[in-house]
């Protein structure tokens, strides 16, 4: 009599969130995610995503859940002489293609972040910001710069007036803006307000917060160099001598 085989039941493995660099095969998924979130003019075009990957593949990230793209972040490198001055989104990103990517630049510019609103409490945005930070540190850049949204400004505008006053009240915790608060909690500082940054962003009235995260590794290194006393002799000196034949 044959023994009956017991079937071992296995629980279906839950898909894991994976952060990785974007590939050309991800273009459709990235565009679908962008259209789901922004809809209309603010959605990312497929040709722009392809341009971003071509110009700086190491700076494009996706968060994958199973076979679905649930997060996306686009970055490029640019000089501080451009990134730290007033600019618009179209100007600095090359109309969304990341065509101003400069391998010799000293700042990482965050041009876009998209997170699936249906995937809650998974810290997708945090994972993308961590990936940006690690990239900045790996390339030994001075920091990360971007124009951040301030979606609560449109509602509060009649009460607070200027975007500068709005941000002051957000920093003082008199007003809550989920996006601005997220950036502040991640160690970014507001260095100004960018007018006409993205006119399609009606919730922000076209304004953006000029955000900066300083790379602590580079900052500490610069402090150490500046603290070096002038005129101090090095601990060791290499001397080379040459003997000439006298005629």
C-alpha positions as CSV (number, residue, x, y, z in Angstrom):
1,X,0.0,0.0,0.0
2,X,1.5,3.3,-1.1
3,X,2.0,5.9,1.5
4,X,0.0,9.1,0.9
5,X,2.2,12.0,0.2
6,X,1.6,15.0,2.4
7,X,1.6,18.3,0.5
8,X,3.5,21.0,2.1
9,X,1.6,24.3,1.9
10,X,3.7,27.3,1.3
11,X,2.5,30.8,1.9
12,X,2.7,33.0,-1.1
13,X,5.7,35.3,-0.7
14,X,4.8,38.9,-0.3
15,X,6.4,41.1,-3.0
16,X,9.3,43.2,-1.6
17,X,10.0,46.8,-2.4
18,X,13.2,47.0,-4.4
19,X,15.1,50.3,-5.1
20,X,17.3,50.2,-8.2
21,X,18.4,52.2,-11.1
22,X,15.9,52.8,-13.8
23,X,16.2,51.0,-17.1
24,X,14.7,51.7,-20.6
25,X,12.3,48.8,-20.0
26,X,10.8,50.9,-17.1
27,X,9.8,53.9,-19.2
28,X,6.2,52.8,-19.6
29,X,5.8,52.1,-15.9
30,X,7.4,55.4,-14.9
31,X,5.1,57.4,-17.3
32,X,2.0,55.5,-16.1
33,X,2.9,56.3,-12.5
34,X,3.5,60.0,-13.3
35,X,0.1,60.2,-15.1
36,X,-1.6,58.5,-12.2
37,X,-0.3,61.2,-9.8
38,X,-0.1,64.4,-11.7
39,X,-2.5,64.0,-14.7
40,X,-2.4,66.5,-17.5
41,X,0.5,68.9,-18.1
42,X,2.6,67.9,-15.1
43,X,2.9,64.3,-16.1
44,X,6.3,63.1,-17.4
45,X,6.6,62.3,-21.2
46,X,8.2,59.1,-22.2
47,X,10.8,60.9,-24.3
48,X,11.9,62.8,-21.2
49,X,12.4,59.7,-19.2
50,X,14.5,58.2,-22.0
51,X,16.6,61.3,-22.1
52,X,17.1,61.3,-18.3
53,X,18.4,57.7,-18.5
54,X,20.6,58.4,-21.4
55,X,22.2,61.5,-19.9
56,X,22.8,60.2,-16.4
57,X,21.7,56.5,-15.9
58,X,23.2,56.3,-12.4
59,X,21.0,59.1,-11.2
60,X,17.6,57.6,-12.1
61,X,15.9,55.4,-9.6
62,X,12.7,53.4,-9.4
63,X,11.0,51.5,-6.6
64,X,9.6,48.2,-7.8
65,X,6.9,46.2,-6.1
66,X,6.5,42.9,-7.9
67,X,6.2,43.9,-11.5
68,X,4.9,47.4,-10.8
69,X,6.8,50.7,-10.6
70,X,5.5,52.4,-7.5
71,X,8.2,55.1,-7.1
72,X,10.5,57.1,-9.3
73,X,13.2,59.8,-8.8
74,X,15.2,61.6,-11.4
75,X,18.5,63.5,-10.8
76,X,21.5,64.9,-12.5
77,X,24.7,66.7,-11.6
78,X,25.2,70.4,-12.2
79,X,27.4,73.2,-10.9
80,X,26.5,75.3,-7.8
81,X,26.9,78.5,-9.9
82,X,23.6,77.4,-11.6
83,X,21.8,75.3,-9.0
84,X,22.2,77.8,-6.1
85,X,20.9,80.8,-8.2
86,X,17.3,81.5,-9.2
87,X,16.0,79.3,-12.0
88,X,12.9,77.6,-13.4
89,X,12.3,73.9,-13.7
90,X,12.4,74.0,-17.5
91,X,15.7,76.0,-17.6
92,X,17.7,73.9,-15.2
93,X,16.4,70.5,-16.4
94,X,16.6,71.2,-20.1
95,X,12.8,70.9,-20.4
96,X,12.8,67.6,-18.4
97,X,15.5,65.8,-20.4
98,X,18.3,66.3,-17.8
99,X,20.3,67.6,-20.8
100,X,22.3,70.0,-18.5
101,X,23.9,67.1,-16.7
102,X,27.5,68.1,-16.0
103,X,29.8,65.3,-14.8
104,X,32.2,68.0,-13.5
105,X,29.5,69.7,-11.4
106,X,29.5,69.8,-7.6
107,X,25.8,69.4,-6.8
108,X,23.2,66.7,-7.4
109,X,19.9,68.2,-8.6
110,X,16.6,66.5,-7.8
111,X,14.3,67.2,-10.8
112,X,11.5,64.8,-10.0
113,X,10.0,62.4,-7.5
114,X,6.8,60.4,-7.9
115,X,5.3,58.0,-5.3
116,X,2.2,55.8,-5.9
117,X,-0.5,57.2,-3.6
118,X,-2.2,53.8,-3.3
119,X,0.9,52.2,-1.6
120,X,0.6,53.5,2.0
121,X,3.0,53.4,4.9
122,X,5.8,51.8,2.9
123,X,8.2,54.8,3.1
124,X,8.7,54.8,-0.7
125,X,9.6,58.5,-0.7
126,X,12.1,58.0,2.1
127,X,13.7,55.2,0.2
128,X,14.1,57.4,-2.9
129,X,15.6,60.2,-0.9
130,X,18.0,57.8,0.8
131,X,19.1,56.6,-2.7
132,X,19.7,60.2,-3.7
133,X,21.7,60.9,-0.6
134,X,23.9,57.8,-1.1
135,X,24.6,58.8,-4.7
136,X,25.6,62.3,-3.6
137,X,28.0,60.9,-1.0
138,X,29.4,58.4,-3.5
139,X,30.2,61.1,-6.0
140,X,31.6,63.3,-3.2
141,X,29.3,66.2,-4.2
142,X,28.7,69.2,-2.0
143,X,25.0,68.5,-1.6
144,X,21.6,68.1,-3.2
145,X,19.5,71.0,-4.5
146,X,16.0,71.1,-5.9
147,X,12.8,73.2,-6.2
148,X,10.3,71.7,-3.9
149,X,6.5,71.9,-4.1
150,X,4.5,73.8,-1.5
151,X,1.0,72.4,-2.3
152,X,-0.7,74.0,0.7
153,X,0.1,77.5,-0.4
154,X,-2.8,78.0,-2.8
155,X,-5.3,77.4,0.0
156,X,-3.5,79.6,2.6
157,X,-2.5,82.4,0.2
158,X,-5.4,84.7,1.2
159,X,-4.4,84.5,4.9
160,X,-0.6,84.5,4.7
161,X,0.1,86.6,1.7
162,X,3.6,85.9,0.3
163,X,5.1,82.4,-0.2
164,X,8.0,83.5,2.1
165,X,5.5,84.2,4.9
166,X,3.8,80.9,4.2
167,X,7.1,79.0,4.6
168,X,7.9,80.9,7.8
169,X,4.6,79.7,9.3
170,X,5.3,76.2,8.1
171,X,8.7,76.2,9.8
172,X,7.1,77.6,13.0
173,X,4.6,74.8,12.8
174,X,1.7,77.2,12.5
175,X,0.8,75.7,9.2
176,X,1.2,72.1,8.1
177,X,2.4,71.4,4.6
178,X,3.1,67.7,4.1
179,X,5.6,68.1,1.3
180,X,7.6,71.0,2.9
181,X,7.5,69.3,6.3
182,X,8.9,66.1,4.7
183,X,11.8,67.9,3.3
184,X,12.6,69.7,6.5
185,X,12.4,66.4,8.4
186,X,15.0,65.0,6.0
187,X,17.6,67.6,6.8
188,X,17.0,70.0,3.9
189,X,17.1,73.7,4.5
190,X,15.1,76.4,2.7
191,X,17.5,78.8,1.0
192,X,14.9,80.8,-0.9
193,X,11.7,80.9,-3.0
194,X,11.8,80.2,-6.7
195,X,9.1,82.2,-8.6
196,X,7.6,80.9,-11.8
197,X,9.4,77.6,-11.1
198,X,6.7,75.4,-12.6
199,X,3.6,77.3,-13.7
200,X,1.6,74.1,-14.1
201,X,1.8,73.5,-10.4
202,X,-1.3,75.4,-9.5
203,X,-1.4,74.2,-5.9
204,X,2.0,75.9,-5.3
205,X,0.9,78.9,-7.5
206,X,4.0,78.2,-9.6
207,X,6.4,78.8,-6.7
208,X,8.9,76.4,-5.3
209,X,11.0,76.1,-2.2
210,X,14.7,76.4,-3.0
211,X,15.9,73.4,-1.0
212,X,19.5,72.4,-0.1
213,X,20.9,69.4,1.7
214,X,24.6,69.8,2.5
215,X,26.7,66.6,2.3
216,X,28.2,66.3,5.8
217,X,31.2,64.3,4.5
218,X,32.2,67.1,2.2
219,X,31.3,69.8,4.7
220,X,33.5,68.3,7.5
221,X,36.4,67.8,5.0
222,X,36.2,71.5,4.0
223,X,36.1,72.6,7.6
224,X,39.2,70.5,8.4
225,X,41.1,72.1,5.5
226,X,40.1,75.6,6.5
227,X,41.2,75.0,10.0
228,X,44.7,74.0,8.9
229,X,47.0,76.8,10.2
230,X,48.6,78.9,7.4
231,X,52.4,78.5,7.1
232,X,52.4,75.2,8.9
233,X,55.1,72.9,7.7
234,X,54.2,69.4,6.7
235,X,55.5,66.5,8.8
236,X,57.7,65.2,6.0
237,X,59.3,66.7,3.0
238,X,60.5,64.9,-0.1
239,X,63.7,66.3,-1.5
240,X,65.2,65.6,-4.9
241,X,68.7,66.6,-5.8
242,X,70.5,66.8,-9.2
243,X,74.3,67.0,-9.6
244,X,75.4,69.0,-12.6
245,X,78.8,68.4,-14.2
246,X,81.0,71.6,-14.0
247,X,82.7,72.6,-17.2
